[in-house]
Amino acid sequence: MKKILVLAMAIFIACGTTLAQHVKPFREGERAVFLGNSITDGGHYHSYIWLYYMTHFPDMPIRILNGGIGGDTAYDMNKRLDGDIFSMKPSVLMVTFGMNDSGYFEYNGDNGKEFGEQKYQESIKNYQMMEKRLQGLPDTRIVMTGTSPYDETAQIKDNTPFKAKNETMKRIIDYQRESAAKNGWEFVDWNAPMVALNQQNQQKDPSFTLCGNDRIHPDNAGHMVMAYLFLKAQGFAGKDVANIEINASKTQTVKAENCIVSNIKKIGKELSFDYLAESLPYPLDTIARGWGAKMSQADGVKVVPFMDEMNREMLKVTGLKGAYRLLIDNEEIGTWNADELAKGINLAAESKTPQYQQALTVMHLNEYRWEIEKNFREYVWCQFGFFQEKGLLFANDRKAIEVMDENLEKNIWLKGRRDMYSKMMFEAVRDAREQEMDVFINKIYEVNKPVVRKIVLRKAER
């Protein structure tokens, strides 16, 4: 607990006024699009954010959409606004850029400082073109989002950092902040708090990084931290899944927040009651998913106080003596003594509970949905990363395939997407895949509804 509090303080200090700035929570029916580069394209942070809404607001369907393309700068993003981003009809648009805009290798050359200044000026010029387009969207709420950092301080074998690259990125973020203030837009930053967390953890493990082995692409844990920071900016710290307090000696409910407690009974050595929450606990994936991934989503909550702030399903029972076995729907969860129960236990940290298992179903359905959406982002990359410059944007014909094949050996990224594009170029295939994604989303909002659970505390035999 002390370690978590220290880390929370580090985040607060690093963020300054950033976390104090409020990003309005998404509302029912909204379409929230995250515009970005490969960190958004292949990343999970937006999926993790949506998972929070899926579990904590089961009766409030929204859509969160991936608007990332690998390798993009602000210039590239501006070119695809109409054909890609605006076609998603966003009611809320998060805008992040800076990783590719700020450049790479030249920082370690003889003119690194001059290079950083040049890339900064280019980035701002490109963003200003986009800014004009965004100003023409009166019905779309804009949230400027400071990019996740380039980690210059981690000790990574065979990976020499680009000196002062993140300093250029911070200048870009400062400009975004100023743009947001000028235009009446919202703003949230990932860079400063993630830098602070990296440096805090590197004091014990110099190789630690939330930004991946390449210092650029956050691992699953990094994306969970990004999701936490965004949700914190939306004001969800302190919102419990549920909070129950029962006085066993009086067989009374003392507290029932975000839930209904009924039918309390105490018979002999057993206390039981019915419990209907309004939310599900937030499930955490324990598998390090993705090529080269070393950390899982669950590893992210080891460095930020997500569980204490946003994932508390508290059960507190006073008036007991001895140890008690906890059962939910006849599933044994564990054994706690009376003092522990009187202090309260966080059921959201217990993966055996039926409600957590229900939430895991939502998580896995969301992961399948993410995989389909990622397929669409690969298709869009082909359009804007290759065909646009060839004058074949959305041509999707035999000529497009021929031009693609002529360039496969020159472009490894194109070659890796050839098979996918040969299928997705057909409208019927894309329609079918859209419908497939809708099936998963509809199923999520069908199975994410909390149900009445029977909770039993049974005196443990010595």
DATA-V488178 format. One record per backbone hydrogen bond with DSSP energy under -1.0 kcal/mol. NH is the residue of the N-H (numbers start at 0). CO is the residue of the C=O. E is the energy in kcal/mol with one decimal. If there is no record, write none. Layout:
nh = <NH | NH>
co = <CO | CO>
e = <E | E>
This chain:
nh = <4 | 5 | 6 | 7 | 8 | 9 | 10 | 11 | 12 | 13 | 14 | 15 | 17 | 20 | 22 | 28 | 29 | 31 | 32 | 33 | 34 | 35 | 40 | 41 | 47 | 48 | 49 | 50 | 51 | 52 | 53 | 54 | 55 | 56 | 59 | 62 | 64 | 66 | 68 | 71 | 76 | 77 | 78 | 83 | 84 | 85 | 87 | 88 | 90 | 91 | 92 | 93 | 94 | 95 | 101 | 102 | 106 | 107 | 108 | 114 | 115 | 116 | 117 | 118 | 119 | 120 | 121 | 122 | 123 | 124 | 125 | 126 | 127 | 128 | 129 | 130 | 131 | 132 | 133 | 134 | 135 | 136 | 139 | 140 | 142 | 143 | 144 | 145 | 150 | 154 | 158 | 164 | 167 | 168 | 169 | 170 | 171 | 172 | 173 | 174 | 175 | 176 | 177 | 178 | 179 | 180 | 181 | 182 | 184 | 185 | 187 | 189 | 193 | 194 | 195 | 196 | 197 | 198 | 199 | 200 | 201 | 203 | 204 | 207 | 214 | 222 | 223 | 224 | 225 | 226 | 227 | 228 | 229 | 230 | 231 | 232 | 233 | 234 | 235 | 237 | 238 | 240 | 241 | 242 | 243 | 244 | 245 | 246 | 247 | 251 | 253 | 254 | 256 | 259 | 261 | 264 | 266 | 269 | 270 | 271 | 272 | 273 | 274 | 275 | 277 | 279 | 288 | 292 | 297 | 299 | 301 | 302 | 305 | 308 | 309 | 313 | 314 | 315 | 316 | 317 | 323 | 324 | 325 | 326 | 327 | 328 | 330 | 332 | 335 | 337 | 340 | 341 | 342 | 343 | 344 | 346 | 348 | 349 | 352 | 356 | 357 | 358 | 359 | 360 | 361 | 362 | 363 | 364 | 365 | 366 | 367 | 368 | 369 | 370 | 371 | 372 | 373 | 374 | 375 | 376 | 377 | 378 | 379 | 380 | 381 | 382 | 383 | 384 | 386 | 387 | 390 | 391 | 394 | 400 | 401 | 402 | 403 | 404 | 405 | 406 | 414 | 415 | 416 | 420 | 421 | 422 | 423 | 424 | 425 | 429 | 430 | 431 | 432 | 433 | 434 | 435 | 436 | 437 | 438 | 439 | 440 | 441 | 442 | 443 | 444 | 446 | 447 | 452 | 454 | 455 | 456 | 457 | 458 | 459>
co = <0 | 1 | 2 | 3 | 4 | 5 | 6 | 7 | 8 | 9 | 10 | 11 | 14 | 16 | 232 | 60 | 26 | 62 | 91 | 64 | 93 | 66 | 36 | 37 | 43 | 44 | 45 | 46 | 47 | 48 | 49 | 50 | 51 | 52 | 56 | 29 | 31 | 33 | 35 | 68 | 72 | 73 | 74 | 79 | 79 | 80 | 84 | 85 | 30 | 30 | 140 | 32 | 142 | 34 | 97 | 99 | 103 | 104 | 105 | 110 | 111 | 112 | 113 | 114 | 115 | 116 | 117 | 118 | 119 | 120 | 121 | 122 | 123 | 124 | 125 | 126 | 127 | 128 | 129 | 130 | 132 | 133 | 136 | 90 | 92 | 185 | 94 | 187 | 214 | 205 | 155 | 161 | 163 | 164 | 165 | 166 | 167 | 168 | 169 | 170 | 171 | 172 | 173 | 174 | 175 | 176 | 177 | 178 | 179 | 141 | 143 | 145 | 189 | 190 | 191 | 192 | 193 | 194 | 195 | 196 | 197 | 200 | 200 | 204 | 211 | 218 | 219 | 220 | 221 | 222 | 223 | 224 | 225 | 226 | 227 | 228 | 229 | 231 | 230 | 308 | 235 | 311 | 311 | 256 | 313 | 254 | 315 | 251 | 317 | 246 | 244 | 244 | 242 | 275 | 273 | 271 | 269 | 266 | 456 | 264 | 454 | 261 | 452 | 259 | 257 | 54 | 286 | 289 | 284 | 296 | 298 | 299 | 303 | 304 | 305 | 241 | 344 | 243 | 340 | 245 | 335 | 457 | 333 | 455 | 330 | 453 | 327 | 325 | 323 | 321 | 336 | 337 | 338 | 339 | 314 | 312 | 345 | 346 | 349 | 352 | 353 | 354 | 355 | 356 | 357 | 358 | 359 | 360 | 361 | 362 | 363 | 364 | 365 | 366 | 367 | 368 | 369 | 370 | 371 | 372 | 373 | 374 | 375 | 376 | 377 | 378 | 379 | 380 | 381 | 382 | 387 | 386 | 391 | 396 | 397 | 398 | 399 | 400 | 401 | 403 | 410 | 411 | 413 | 416 | 417 | 419 | 419 | 420 | 422 | 425 | 426 | 427 | 428 | 429 | 430 | 431 | 432 | 433 | 434 | 435 | 436 | 437 | 438 | 439 | 440 | 442 | 443 | 274 | 272 | 326 | 270 | 324 | 268 | 322>
e = <-2.2 | -2.2 | -2.3 | -2.6 | -2.2 | -2.0 | -2.3 | -2.4 | -2.7 | -2.3 | -2.3 | -1.3 | -2.9 | -1.3 | -2.4 | -3.1 | -2.2 | -3.1 | -2.7 | -2.5 | -3.1 | -1.2 | -3.2 | -2.6 | -2.8 | -2.2 | -2.3 | -2.2 | -1.5 | -1.6 | -2.8 | -2.0 | -3.0 | -2.0 | -1.9 | -2.6 | -3.1 | -2.4 | -1.4 | -1.6 | -2.5 | -2.2 | -1.4 | -1.8 | -1.3 | -3.8 | -1.5 | -1.6 | -2.4 | -2.0 | -3.1 | -2.9 | -2.4 | -1.9 | -1.6 | -1.4 | -1.7 | -1.8 | -1.7 | -2.5 | -2.4 | -1.9 | -2.3 | -2.6 | -2.1 | -2.4 | -2.3 | -2.5 | -2.4 | -2.2 | -2.5 | -2.8 | -2.5 | -1.0 | -1.4 | -3.2 | -1.5 | -1.1 | -2.5 | -2.1 | -1.0 | -1.5 | -1.6 | -2.7 | -2.6 | -2.8 | -2.9 | -2.6 | -1.8 | -2.9 | -1.6 | -1.6 | -1.4 | -1.8 | -2.3 | -1.6 | -1.9 | -2.3 | -2.3 | -1.8 | -2.1 | -2.6 | -2.2 | -2.6 | -2.8 | -2.2 | -2.4 | -2.2 | -2.6 | -2.2 | -2.0 | -1.7 | -1.8 | -2.5 | -2.1 | -2.1 | -2.6 | -2.6 | -2.3 | -2.3 | -2.1 | -1.1 | -2.3 | -2.5 | -1.8 | -2.3 | -2.0 | -2.1 | -2.2 | -2.3 | -2.6 | -2.6 | -2.1 | -2.8 | -2.6 | -2.0 | -1.3 | -1.7 | -1.9 | -3.1 | -2.0 | -1.9 | -1.5 | -1.8 | -2.9 | -2.4 | -2.7 | -2.7 | -2.9 | -2.0 | -2.8 | -2.0 | -2.6 | -2.5 | -2.0 | -2.9 | -2.3 | -1.4 | -2.7 | -2.9 | -2.1 | -3.2 | -2.5 | -2.5 | -2.3 | -2.8 | -1.3 | -1.8 | -2.4 | -1.4 | -1.3 | -1.4 | -1.4 | -2.1 | -3.3 | -2.0 | -2.4 | -2.1 | -2.3 | -2.5 | -3.2 | -3.3 | -3.1 | -2.8 | -2.4 | -2.8 | -1.8 | -3.2 | -2.4 | -1.9 | -2.3 | -2.2 | -1.7 | -1.9 | -2.3 | -3.0 | -1.6 | -1.8 | -1.3 | -2.3 | -2.1 | -1.9 | -2.2 | -1.4 | -1.4 | -2.3 | -2.5 | -2.2 | -2.4 | -1.9 | -2.1 | -2.2 | -2.4 | -2.0 | -1.7 | -2.5 | -2.7 | -1.4 | -1.5 | -1.8 | -1.8 | -1.7 | -2.4 | -2.2 | -1.8 | -1.5 | -2.7 | -3.4 | -2.7 | -2.2 | -1.3 | -2.7 | -2.3 | -1.7 | -2.3 | -2.5 | -2.4 | -2.7 | -1.7 | -1.3 | -2.3 | -1.8 | -1.2 | -2.7 | -2.2 | -1.2 | -2.7 | -2.0 | -1.5 | -2.1 | -2.9 | -2.1 | -2.3 | -2.3 | -2.3 | -2.1 | -2.2 | -2.3 | -1.9 | -1.6 | -2.2 | -2.9 | -2.3 | -2.4 | -2.1 | -2.4 | -1.2 | -3.1 | -2.8 | -2.9 | -3.4 | -2.6 | -2.6 | -2.7>
